[in-house]
Amino acid sequence: MSTTPTDRLRALLEPLAAEAGFDLEDVKVTQAGSRRQVQIDVDADGGVDLDAIAEFSRRVGQELDESDVMGSAPYVLEVGSPGVDRPLTEPRHWRRAEGRLVKAHLADGGEIVARVLETDEDGALVEVQPVKGRGKAKERRLAYAEVARARVQVEFSRKDDKLLDDAEDIADDVADDIADDVVDDIADDDEGAEH
C-alpha cells in the first residue's frame, strides 16, 4: 500500500497535535520556488493561543528535521489556525461555530442561511434566517447528511445581545453614579449655605 508524502506527514503530525491539545485540520505541501512550503492548520475548542502555536511549530520543526518525511530538500514551515472561511465538514467544526451564522448548501439543491444554536454528532439545531429580512427566524434540525457544503458567514453588523445588555448595564451604572454625585454636591452646597 503506497502512501503520499502528505499522508506520511499527517501520520507524523497527528500525534504531535493531539499531545498539544489540537485537532490537525489541514496539511498542505506546495512548491514555492526552490523550496517546499508546508502549511499546517490546527484548531481547538475555544480557539488556539499564539504561544501554543509557536511551541507546536518548534516541536513540528524538530520532528521534521529528525525524520525523513520531508527528504533533504529545504522547506518553509507555516503553522496557523483555519480562517473563518473554512468549510464545516466535521461535527467539531459545527460545534465551534455555535452562535455563528452559516450558509449551507443542501444535498437536495436548496440553500439556507442559519445561526447555529446547538450541535451533536449527527446534526445541528439552527435558526433559519428569513429571506431578505421578511418574516421571523425559524428553528430547524439540520442533519449533517443533508448538507453538501457549509461555511461560516462573516457578520460585520451583528448586534450581540449580551454585549448590548452589558453596555446598557454600564451606562445605567454610570448614570446612577453621576446622579449620586449631583445629589451629594447639592447636599454639600445646602450645608454650606446654612452656615
Rosetta silent file (secondary structure, phi, psi, omega in degrees, C-alpha in Angstrom):
SEQUENCE: MSTTPTDRLRALLEPLAAEAGFDLEDVKVTQAGSRRQVQIDVDADGGVDLDAIAEFSRRVGQELDESDVMGSAPYVLEVGSPGVDRPLTEPRHWRRAEGRLVKAHLADGGEIVARVLETDEDGALVEVQPVKGRGKAKERRLAYAEVARARVQVEFSRKDDKLLDDAEDIADDVADDIADDVVDDIADDDEGAEH
SCORE:     score description
SCORE:     0.000 S_00000001
   1 L     0.000  122.678 -177.749    0.000    0.000    0.000 S_00000001
   2 L   -94.419  142.472  176.952    1.555    3.268   -1.106 S_00000001
   3 L  -121.671  149.556  179.755    1.096    6.488    0.819 S_00000001
   4 L   -80.358  162.953  176.164    1.689   10.016   -0.380 S_00000001
   5 H   -58.011  -35.273  178.870    4.208   12.334    1.274 S_00000001
   6 H   -66.824  -38.328  177.152    1.257   14.301    2.704 S_00000001
   7 H   -63.169  -42.751  178.714   -0.188   11.108    4.233 S_00000001
   8 H   -65.433  -38.733  178.471    3.179   10.319    5.859 S_00000001
   9 H   -64.774  -44.394  178.803    3.410   13.896    7.094 S_00000001
  10 H   -61.309  -41.306  179.249   -0.116   13.738    8.517 S_00000001
  11 H   -62.576  -34.526  177.532    0.724   10.450   10.298 S_00000001
  12 H   -73.203  -38.481 -172.645    3.725   12.157   11.927 S_00000001
  13 H   -81.977  -31.373 -175.181    1.804   15.306   12.873 S_00000001
  14 H   -57.596  -46.075  178.400   -1.464   13.912   14.260 S_00000001
  15 H   -65.342  -34.893  178.483    0.053   12.554   17.498 S_00000001
  16 H   -65.296  -41.284  178.859    2.006   15.806   17.982 S_00000001
  17 H   -65.321  -44.419  179.425   -1.167   17.853   17.533 S_00000001
  18 H   -61.661  -41.320  178.230   -3.105   15.653   19.945 S_00000001
  19 H   -61.358  -34.365  179.831   -0.290   15.950   22.509 S_00000001
  20 L   -84.041   -3.892 -179.619   -0.512   19.757   22.198 S_00000001
  21 L    85.439   20.478 -178.518   -4.321   19.648   22.638 S_00000001
  22 L  -110.700  160.161  165.408   -5.054   20.482   18.990 S_00000001
  23 E  -100.850  131.246  175.972   -7.018   18.910   16.173 S_00000001
  24 E   -79.421  110.627 -174.393   -4.966   18.650   12.993 S_00000001
  25 E   -91.285  -41.343 -176.166   -7.276   20.296   10.462 S_00000001
  26 E  -155.145  146.692  174.845   -5.222   20.536    7.288 S_00000001
  27 E  -135.863  124.230  178.180   -1.779   19.765    5.888 S_00000001
  28 E  -130.383  137.147  173.190   -0.621   21.120    2.529 S_00000001
  29 E  -122.208  120.564  179.690    2.746   20.783    0.845 S_00000001
  30 E  -129.834  157.886  176.957    3.313   23.039   -2.161 S_00000001
  31 E   -86.025  128.168  178.246    6.326   24.014   -4.208 S_00000001
  32 E  -127.246   87.887 -175.990    7.441   27.625   -3.629 S_00000001
  33 L    70.493 -128.318 -179.524   10.374   28.295   -5.924 S_00000001
  34 L   -87.553   -2.424 -179.176   13.267   26.058   -4.985 S_00000001
  35 E  -115.200  162.321  171.670   11.694   25.237   -1.612 S_00000001
  36 E   -99.417  147.725  177.890    8.609   23.421   -0.497 S_00000001
  37 E  -111.058  124.655  178.334    6.058   25.147    1.679 S_00000001
  38 E  -107.655  113.406  179.184    4.463   23.091    4.455 S_00000001
  39 E  -108.878  126.414 -178.709    1.227   24.639    5.718 S_00000001
  40 E  -125.047  127.384  175.027   -0.361   23.138    8.817 S_00000001
  41 E  -111.575  129.967  176.336   -3.681   24.248   10.292 S_00000001
  42 E  -125.864  157.237  178.889   -4.637   23.275   13.831 S_00000001
  43 E  -150.332  167.528  178.075   -7.656   24.178   15.921 S_00000001
  44 L  -156.780  159.044  173.914   -9.150   23.505   19.340 S_00000001
  45 L   -60.398  134.175 -177.760  -12.325   24.185   21.250 S_00000001
  46 L    84.138    2.567  179.520  -12.084   27.760   22.452 S_00000001
  47 L    86.191  179.772 -179.016   -9.601   28.623   19.689 S_00000001
  48 L  -119.191  144.533 -178.401   -5.825   28.433   19.661 S_00000001
  49 L   -92.337  138.390 -178.762   -3.338   30.587   21.517 S_00000001
  50 H   -59.397  -38.544  178.088   -0.417   32.133   19.611 S_00000001
  51 H   -64.177  -39.522  179.358    2.098   30.961   22.211 S_00000001
  52 H   -67.304  -37.992  177.387    0.772   27.397   21.947 S_00000001
  53 H   -66.120  -40.090  178.971    1.005   27.553   18.138 S_00000001
  54 H   -62.601  -43.784  178.958    4.595   28.830   18.373 S_00000001
  55 H   -64.144  -43.414  178.537    5.540   25.967   20.716 S_00000001
  56 H   -62.331  -41.244  179.141    3.796   23.441   18.451 S_00000001
  57 H   -61.316  -42.899  177.319    5.615   24.887   15.421 S_00000001
  58 H   -61.187  -43.727 -179.260    9.001   24.442   17.159 S_00000001
  59 H   -63.695  -43.680  179.377    8.110   20.857   18.042 S_00000001
  60 H   -63.139  -43.916  178.878    6.982   20.099   14.481 S_00000001
  61 H   -58.104  -42.985  177.977   10.174   21.636   13.057 S_00000001
  62 H   -62.096  -47.033 -178.801   12.307   19.415   15.307 S_00000001
  63 H   -63.411  -40.468  179.637   10.359   16.290   14.338 S_00000001
  64 H   -66.569  -38.711  179.242   10.542   17.094   10.623 S_00000001
  65 H   -67.274  -32.985 -178.305   14.296   17.721   10.853 S_00000001
  66 H   -83.723  -18.930 -178.889   14.833   14.416   12.692 S_00000001
  67 L  -101.029  173.704  176.884   12.651   12.350   10.345 S_00000001
  68 L  -104.780   14.813 -176.792   12.989   11.647    6.638 S_00000001
  69 L   -59.206  -39.870 -178.468    9.382   12.606    5.852 S_00000001
  70 L   -92.939   -2.105 -178.987   10.418   15.808    4.048 S_00000001
  71 L    69.847 -158.757 -175.745   13.553   14.343    2.498 S_00000001
  72 L   -98.708   -8.258 -179.338   16.660   16.514    2.140 S_00000001
  73 L   -71.209  146.226 -179.886   15.165   19.400    0.142 S_00000001
  74 L   -67.908  153.548  178.237   14.638   22.676    2.039 S_00000001
  75 E  -144.867  159.728  174.902   11.159   23.634    3.185 S_00000001
  76 E  -113.884  129.477 -177.563    9.360   26.536    4.838 S_00000001
  77 E  -103.156  128.716  175.193    7.055   25.649    7.719 S_00000001
  78 E  -127.421  123.560  177.688    3.884   27.636    8.416 S_00000001
  79 E  -120.180  131.211 -179.833    1.604   26.707   11.309 S_00000001
  80 E  -155.359 -167.678  176.924   -1.675   28.507   11.894 S_00000001
  81 L  -116.048  155.625 -179.081   -5.364   28.085   12.512 S_00000001
  82 L   -65.179  147.680  176.609   -8.099   27.825    9.892 S_00000001
  83 L   -79.474  177.437 -178.670   -9.787   31.061    8.909 S_00000001
  84 L   -66.547  -17.595 -177.738  -13.480   31.722    9.210 S_00000001
  85 L   -87.339    9.477  178.782  -13.969   30.599    5.618 S_00000001
  86 L   -64.966  136.584  176.743  -13.025   27.010    6.440 S_00000001
  87 E   -63.380  144.659  176.377  -15.694   24.540    5.291 S_00000001
  88 L   -89.912   97.687 -174.609  -17.733   22.952    8.084 S_00000001
  89 L  -115.004  -12.786 -177.515  -17.067   19.283    7.352 S_00000001
  90 L  -125.276  153.075  175.920  -16.848   17.700   10.808 S_00000001
  91 H   -54.060  -34.913 -179.733  -19.171   17.776   13.842 S_00000001
  92 H   -66.535  -31.235  177.054  -16.414   19.611   15.776 S_00000001
  93 H   -65.281  -42.855  178.589  -16.436   22.398   13.144 S_00000001
  94 H   -65.215  -41.900  179.133  -20.165   22.861   13.685 S_00000001
  95 H   -59.528  -42.864 -179.526  -19.691   22.792   17.473 S_00000001
  96 H   -72.167  -13.047  178.922  -17.072   25.530   17.224 S_00000001
  97 L   -96.599    6.271  179.852  -19.472   27.566   15.057 S_00000001
  98 L   -56.422  133.082 -177.697  -22.212   27.669   17.723 S_00000001
  99 L    89.541  -12.034 -177.752  -23.677   31.179   17.826 S_00000001
 100 L   -96.134  159.332  176.617  -22.333   31.958   14.346 S_00000001
 101 E   -90.289  132.236  178.788  -24.212   32.437   11.105 S_00000001
 102 E  -126.258  151.706  173.107  -23.586   29.772    8.452 S_00000001
 103 E  -110.788  121.132 -177.332  -24.561   29.379    4.828 S_00000001
 104 E  -117.409  127.644  171.877  -25.368   25.769    3.985 S_00000001
 105 E   -93.614  121.346 -173.901  -25.832   24.346    0.502 S_00000001
 106 E   -87.375  155.280 -179.020  -28.079   21.338    0.921 S_00000001
 107 L   -62.144  -28.116 -179.851  -27.728   17.982   -0.808 S_00000001
 108 L   -82.872    4.391  178.283  -31.205   18.446   -2.346 S_00000001
 109 L    98.790  -11.161  179.067  -30.039   21.650   -4.085 S_00000001
 110 L   -77.780  175.594  179.929  -31.515   24.104   -1.587 S_00000001
 111 E  -146.243  137.878  175.816  -29.627   26.708    0.389 S_00000001
 112 E  -134.705  152.875  170.583  -30.185   28.177    3.845 S_00000001
 113 E  -115.843  123.706 -173.018  -28.583   30.843    5.991 S_00000001
 114 E  -148.252  153.080  174.445  -28.925   29.957    9.656 S_00000001
 115 E   -93.046  131.768 -179.403  -27.471   30.620   13.087 S_00000001
 116 E   -78.838  119.696 -178.425  -26.069   27.506   14.792 S_00000001
 117 E   -97.130  -49.564 -179.681  -27.790   27.107   18.176 S_00000001
 118 E  -145.505  156.244  178.600  -26.750   23.615   19.345 S_00000001
 119 E  -138.922  159.525  169.812  -24.841   20.690   17.866 S_00000001
 120 L  -146.019 -166.465 -175.994  -24.268   16.998   18.406 S_00000001
 121 L   -73.127  -16.970 -175.634  -22.560   14.223   16.447 S_00000001
 122 L  -106.810  -20.956 -176.744  -25.415   13.874   13.916 S_00000001
 123 E   179.760 -168.439 -176.486  -26.536   17.419   13.236 S_00000001
 124 E  -136.483  147.117  168.797  -27.292   20.898   14.480 S_00000001
 125 E   -90.194  121.716 -176.685  -30.258   22.847   15.727 S_00000001
 126 E  -124.467  157.009  174.179  -30.221   26.026   13.660 S_00000001
 127 E  -107.966  106.200 -177.193  -32.270   29.181   13.469 S_00000001
 128 E   -74.193  126.469 -178.179  -33.037   29.739    9.781 S_00000001
 129 L   -78.423  143.703  178.779  -32.941   33.425    8.936 S_00000001
 130 L   -66.101  148.544  179.409  -35.848   34.940    6.982 S_00000001
 131 H   -71.558  128.684  179.709  -35.227   35.652    3.306 S_00000001
 132 H    52.794   31.324  175.576  -34.441   39.351    2.725 S_00000001
 133 H    73.481    9.120 -178.676  -35.348   40.093    6.345 S_00000001
 134 L   -97.145  132.676  179.345  -39.027   39.271    5.825 S_00000001
 135 L    90.778 -169.435 -178.331  -40.798   37.121    8.378 S_00000001
 136 L  -112.280  152.521  175.275  -39.423   35.546   11.523 S_00000001
 137 L   -67.212  145.998 -179.117  -36.485   33.233   12.031 S_00000001
 138 E  -128.664  137.787  177.340  -37.486   29.567   12.490 S_00000001
 139 E   -76.917  145.808 -179.960  -35.678   26.776   14.297 S_00000001
 140 E  -150.432  142.507  172.221  -34.853   23.648   12.326 S_00000001
 141 E   -86.963  123.848 -177.795  -32.951   20.445   12.960 S_00000001
 142 E  -117.720  110.938  177.506  -30.311   20.089   10.238 S_00000001
 143 E   -76.266  141.235  179.412  -28.669   16.681    9.865 S_00000001
 144 H   -59.095  -30.700  179.959  -25.077   16.809    8.623 S_00000001
 145 H   -64.801  -21.964  178.874  -26.058   14.243    5.970 S_00000001
 146 H   -78.682  -14.876 -171.202  -28.398   16.896    4.459 S_00000001
 147 E   -96.717  123.138  174.837  -25.503   19.341    3.955 S_00000001
 148 E   -79.551  -44.687  175.784  -23.463   19.290    0.749 S_00000001
 149 E  -161.152  152.459 -179.055  -21.204   22.114    1.969 S_00000001
 150 E  -152.107  148.985  177.362  -21.335   24.885    4.564 S_00000001
 151 E  -142.770  150.538  173.921  -19.239   27.849    5.694 S_00000001
 152 E   -69.984  141.322  177.403  -19.392   30.396    8.484 S_00000001
 153 L   -98.707  137.129  177.132  -20.540   33.827    7.303 S_00000001
 154 L   -79.404  128.268  179.776  -18.666   36.928    8.398 S_00000001
 155 L  -111.633  116.509 -179.740  -21.020   39.350   10.138 S_00000001
 156 L   -89.050  -24.559 -174.413  -19.927   42.967   10.159 S_00000001
 157 L  -122.431   21.937 -179.213  -23.006   44.463   11.784 S_00000001
 158 L   -66.529  133.632  176.379  -24.242   41.763   14.155 S_00000001
 159 L   -98.949  107.753  179.709  -25.605   43.125   17.360 S_00000001
 160 L   -76.893  117.819 -176.515  -24.604   40.721   20.103 S_00000001
 161 H   -56.905  -41.198 -179.086  -27.415   40.744   22.686 S_00000001
 162 H   -65.029  -43.135  179.012  -25.037   40.078   25.587 S_00000001
 163 H   -63.421  -40.407  177.810  -22.737   42.922   24.575 S_00000001
 164 H   -63.981  -43.479  178.465  -25.728   45.256   24.233 S_00000001
 165 H   -61.857  -43.134  178.759  -27.047   44.208   27.662 S_00000001
 166 H   -62.525  -42.276  179.642  -23.597   44.730   29.202 S_00000001
 167 H   -63.761  -40.570  178.331  -23.304   48.174   27.591 S_00000001
 168 H   -64.622  -40.740  178.260  -26.756   49.142   28.905 S_00000001
 169 H   -62.386  -42.668  179.095  -25.789   47.965   32.422 S_00000001
 170 H   -63.747  -44.991  179.381  -22.595   50.025   32.301 S_00000001
 171 H   -61.347  -41.274  178.077  -24.495   53.090   31.068 S_00000001
 172 H   -63.169  -42.840  179.210  -27.052   52.651   33.886 S_00000001
 173 H   -62.683  -43.092  179.174  -24.263   52.354   36.483 S_00000001
 174 H   -63.503  -44.167  179.479  -22.539   55.488   35.160 S_00000001
 175 H   -61.980  -41.265  178.321  -25.846   57.406   35.168 S_00000001
 176 H   -63.410  -42.666  179.314  -26.529   56.270   38.772 S_00000001
 177 H   -63.207  -41.565  179.089  -23.021   57.342   39.851 S_00000001
 178 H   -64.895  -44.320  179.339  -23.461   60.775   38.237 S_00000001
 179 H   -61.501  -41.963  178.190  -26.883   61.212   39.859 S_00000001
 180 H   -62.679  -41.291  179.115  -25.442   60.265   43.273 S_00000001
 181 H   -63.953  -40.891  179.374  -22.600   62.769   42.802 S_00000001
 182 H   -64.133  -44.518  178.874  -25.049   65.542   41.863 S_00000001
 183 H   -61.929  -43.411  178.798  -27.219   64.805   44.929 S_00000001
 184 H   -62.685  -41.791  178.973  -24.119   64.801   47.165 S_00000001
 185 H   -63.119  -41.707  179.170  -22.956   68.121   45.647 S_00000001
 186 H   -64.529  -42.869  179.383  -26.385   69.697   46.233 S_00000001
 187 H   -63.120  -40.706  178.593  -26.424   68.428   49.829 S_00000001
 188 H   -64.927  -40.155  178.399  -22.920   69.818   50.388 S_00000001
 189 H   -64.045  -40.850 -179.953  -23.992   73.194   48.927 S_00000001
 190 H   -64.252  -40.755  179.467  -27.084   73.269   51.172 S_00000001
 191 H   -65.772  -38.262  179.557  -24.962   72.562   54.269 S_00000001
 192 H   -67.668  -31.998 -177.662  -22.564   75.343   53.272 S_00000001
 193 H   -74.040  -25.527 -178.894  -25.430   77.804   52.816 S_00000001
 194 H   -74.410  -20.012 -176.687  -26.734   77.265   56.349 S_00000001
 195 L   -72.892    0.000    0.000  -23.518   78.492   57.992 S_00000001
